[in-house]
Amino acid sequence: MTSASALRVLSIALGVFLIFMGLDKLAWFMDSGFLVARLQEWRGEAPPMARWYLDSVAIPGAPVFARLVPVGELAAGAALLCGIKVRVAASVSLLMVLNFHFASDVLLHYSYLTNAYGLPVLGGLLALAIGGSRLPFSLSK
């Protein structure tokens, strides 16, 4: 197996992961209150920098983000699954994941290193963002 084939397997796995994360948030389309509730829950224990972000960007923008996030996760997941624009999809996904992890204040905690949503997802997306071009078994060929 070549490294490109291994990256393609990673692309498929992360694509499926993102699709199911997006499906899990479909209710946000009809009611952004689900996202607002989660953001306000995080705000309760957030350090000053994360609280500023939540108060200034995330909570005021929740009605827009409640629609963008599921669409972004579903589209990026489908792109990774099909092998279309893998580097772009992985880069956008990496930014979305970092955004959520920053807002929820998990990035700088020891438990983040043992959480399956943490470094494995970030590392996989970063690997695809760097080396995910011309992967085998992709529909973009």
Phi, psi and omega per residue, in radians:
M1 nan 2.322 3.124
T2 -1.490 2.916 3.101
S3 -1.136 -0.572 3.098
A4 -1.134 -0.677 3.098
S5 -1.155 -0.677 3.110
A6 -1.137 -0.707 3.085
L7 -1.145 -0.570 3.107
R8 -1.163 -0.707 3.073
V9 -1.073 -0.764 3.098
L10 -1.081 -0.716 3.112
S11 -1.054 -0.760 3.120
I12 -1.124 -0.804 -3.117
A13 -1.091 -0.805 -3.142
L14 -1.235 -0.528 3.058
G15 -1.099 -0.801 3.100
V16 -1.089 -0.757 3.114
F17 -1.002 -0.852 -3.113
L18 -1.159 -0.665 3.101
I19 -1.058 -0.779 -3.138
F20 -1.248 -0.549 3.037
M21 -1.136 -0.720 3.103
G22 -1.151 -0.738 3.114
L23 -1.078 -0.599 3.127
D24 -1.140 -0.342 -3.081
K25 -1.891 0.204 -3.115
L26 -1.042 -0.521 3.127
A27 -1.104 -0.387 3.130
W28 -1.089 -0.484 3.139
F29 -1.029 -0.707 -3.078
M30 -1.510 -0.479 -3.064
D31 -2.584 1.827 3.136
S32 -1.256 -0.089 3.098
G33 -1.047 -0.514 3.091
F34 -1.078 -0.780 3.122
L35 -1.209 -0.773 -3.139
V36 -1.025 -0.742 3.131
A37 -1.069 -0.754 3.133
R38 -1.132 -0.775 -3.133
L39 -1.108 -0.703 3.128
Q40 -1.227 -0.540 3.042
E41 -1.111 -0.794 3.111
W42 -1.122 -0.631 -3.097
R43 -1.062 -0.592 -3.100
G44 -0.962 -0.604 -3.088
E45 -2.060 0.212 -3.046
A46 -1.315 2.500 3.007
P47 -1.246 2.962 -3.024
P48 -0.930 -0.758 -3.090
M49 -1.159 -0.798 3.115
A50 -1.168 -0.647 3.114
R51 -1.122 -0.730 3.089
W52 -1.028 -0.804 -3.141
Y53 -1.066 -0.793 3.138
L54 -1.089 -0.795 -3.106
D55 -1.239 -0.591 -3.025
S56 -1.629 -0.541 -3.012
V57 -2.108 -1.040 -2.937
A58 -1.183 -0.909 -3.081
I59 -1.197 -0.812 3.083
P60 -1.084 -0.545 -3.127
G61 -1.598 0.093 -3.056
A62 -0.967 -0.707 3.123
P63 -1.042 -0.594 3.107
V64 -1.376 -0.820 -3.106
F65 -1.102 -0.551 3.141
A66 -1.091 -0.398 3.093
R67 -1.717 -0.631 -3.111
L68 -1.222 -0.703 -3.055
V69 -1.093 -0.907 3.120
P70 -1.082 -0.706 3.110
V71 -1.092 -0.768 3.131
G72 -1.088 -0.768 3.136
E73 -1.159 -0.741 3.137
L74 -1.165 -0.771 -3.122
A75 -1.179 -0.792 3.130
A76 -1.142 -0.696 3.102
G77 -1.087 -0.756 3.113
A78 -1.128 -0.718 3.122
A79 -1.100 -0.767 3.120
L80 -1.153 -0.723 3.139
L81 -1.080 -0.747 -3.103
C82 -1.506 -0.218 3.137
G83 1.398 0.491 -3.120
I84 -1.810 2.171 3.123
K85 0.851 0.902 -3.040
V86 -1.063 -0.765 -3.114
R87 -1.096 -0.734 3.123
V88 -1.161 -0.841 -3.126
A89 -1.067 -0.718 3.132
A90 -1.180 -0.678 3.127
S91 -1.137 -0.804 3.120
V92 -1.105 -0.741 3.128
S93 -1.112 -0.709 3.115
L94 -1.042 -0.760 3.111
L95 -1.144 -0.701 3.106
M96 -1.100 -0.792 -3.112
V97 -1.133 -0.786 3.103
L98 -1.054 -0.676 3.109
N99 -1.041 -0.856 3.137
F100 -1.134 -0.724 -3.109
H101 -1.192 -0.612 3.075
F102 -1.182 -0.818 -3.116
A103 -1.086 -0.610 -3.127
S104 -1.536 0.021 3.080
D105 1.005 0.813 3.089
V106 -1.897 -0.248 -3.016
L107 -1.015 -0.716 -3.019
L108 -1.805 0.592 3.125
H109 -2.071 2.579 3.133
Y110 -0.991 -0.697 -3.103
S111 -1.081 -0.388 3.113
Y112 -1.116 -0.552 -3.123
L113 -1.237 -0.343 -3.133
T114 -1.914 0.040 -3.114
N115 -1.559 2.270 -3.109
A116 -1.138 -0.371 3.079
Y117 -1.425 -0.138 -3.053
G118 -1.534 -1.955 -3.029
L119 -1.038 -0.651 3.113
P120 -1.048 -0.732 3.135
V121 -1.218 -0.840 3.135
L122 -1.068 -0.775 3.138
G123 -1.105 -0.738 3.120
G124 -1.133 -0.774 3.130
L125 -1.162 -0.678 3.106
L126 -1.137 -0.729 3.095
A127 -1.050 -0.719 3.122
L128 -1.246 -0.629 3.102
A129 -1.132 -0.577 -3.135
I130 -1.441 -0.851 -2.970
G131 -2.052 0.277 -3.011
G132 -1.547 0.665 3.089
S133 -1.897 2.575 3.140
R134 0.915 0.865 3.135
L135 -1.431 2.564 3.124
P136 -1.181 2.746 3.106
F137 1.019 0.600 3.096
S138 -1.799 2.601 3.121
L139 -1.343 -0.195 -3.056
S140 -1.452 0.000 -3.100
K141 -1.313 nan nan
